[in-house]
Amino acid sequence: MMLSKRQDQILKAIIEEYIKTAFPVGSKRIHEVIEIEVSPATIRNESVLLEEQGYIEKAHTSSGRVPSTKGYRYYVDNLMKVNNYDDIKTKIELIFAKRDITVDEILDKTSVLISEMTKLATIVVTSNEVDEVTLSKVELIQLTKNKAAVLFVLSNGNIQNKTINLDNVALNDLMISIDLFNERLVNSKISEIETKSQIIIPILKKQVKKYEFILQTLVGALIHTESNKSKTSGVKYLLENPEFNDPKKIKSIIEFIETASPFAWFNSQSKKGSKTSVAIGFETGIENDDIAVVKTDFTTNFGNKASLALVGPKRIEYDKVSDLLDWIRKKIETKFLGEE
């Protein structure tokens, strides 16, 4: 659903102000920063409507408002304008300028730099899959009353396992999901599982409660077979954001990053024609609505694939971060594949 032009401007003002300050935004402040002529009374009325439609939420601690996941999603898809992270780009240019530098070295150095300068965590996943391994079978073993192991048997004889806490997911839902994997995804190349798993979403949605979380967990475990290397930088910078002062939130973010499953839940969110995708709040498949992930995928030399993701609070500067990742992807593909 599209909002009116005035509502667009009010929502944009709230989101951009909240991104800058991390404080709830009151009507008085909206009136100061908004780009159109509008009275404080109109701002209050439109804010009530935006809240009723779920684009913003009242903050518990003050009379101000904060954006919701729905509001951020609308902003990313309709309102965002691209700004440059010029200082970061200048420093990344120096990394690319080094002679004989490898893709891995570029990604290592770039991710540390980005984390430091943006207060976001970066995750780099590189895949060195030469001969294409496929999925042979998925099995479920209940270990204890509240733990189960999912075993993925691969065509090269390897077995990947993922332990799942049954306090988070019903055993029956897990069994339905695994049956679907066996029915629809066996003999698929591991590199295609992420895309192909989208086919089973409509069926899962009807039968399984936390279908997003289960699918993201299973696909995330599979994507991280031994041919994939995952490396995280900047968790300490990420935790400097005020949203993450709560120890419970810190724990869920660190678990999320360690399983490096920001890569399993994207295809449905990615904008047409863009290789950079965004998942916001619960869209990431974890029970923490304060987090956002922006990710780009690219191909490097010898046909290897890599992903670079930035993880941060929901008030992440989506426009700048998306533009930065797009720019890095193009630079890597130009340097190593000679593509313009």
Sequence and secondary structure as in RCSB ss.txt:
>XXXX:A:sequence
MMLSKRQDQILKAIIEEYIKTAFPVGSKRIHEVIEIEVSPATIRNESVLLEEQGYIEKAHTSSGRVPSTKGYRYY
VDNLMKVNNYDDIKTKIELIFAKRDITVDEILDKTSVLISEMTKLATIVVTSNEVDEVTLSKVELIQLTKNKAAV
LFVLSNGNIQNKTINLDNVALNDLMISIDLFNERLVNSKISEIETKSQIIIPILKKQVKKYEFILQTLVGALIHT
ESNKSKTSGVKYLLENPEFNDPKKIKSIIEFIETASPFAWFNSQSKKGSKTSVAIGFETGIENDDIAVVKTDFTT
NFGNKASLALVGPKRIEYDKVSDLLDWIRKKIETKFLGEE
>XXXX:A:secstr
    HHHHHHHHHHHHHHHHH S B HHHHHHH SS   HHHHHHHHHHHHHTTSEEE SSSS EEE HHHHHHI
IIII      HHHHHHHHHHHHSTT  HHHHHHHHHHHHHHHHS EEEEEEE   S  BEEEEEEEEEETTEEEE
EEEETTS EEEEEEETTTS HHHHHHHHHHHHHHTTT BHHHHHHHGGGGHHHHHHH TTHHHHHHHHHHHHHTS
TTEEEEEE HHHHTTSGGGGSHHHHHHHHHHHHTTGGGSS TTTS TT SEEEEEGGGGSSS TTEEEEEEEEE 
GGG EEEEEEEEETT  HHHHHHHHHHHHHHHHHHHH   
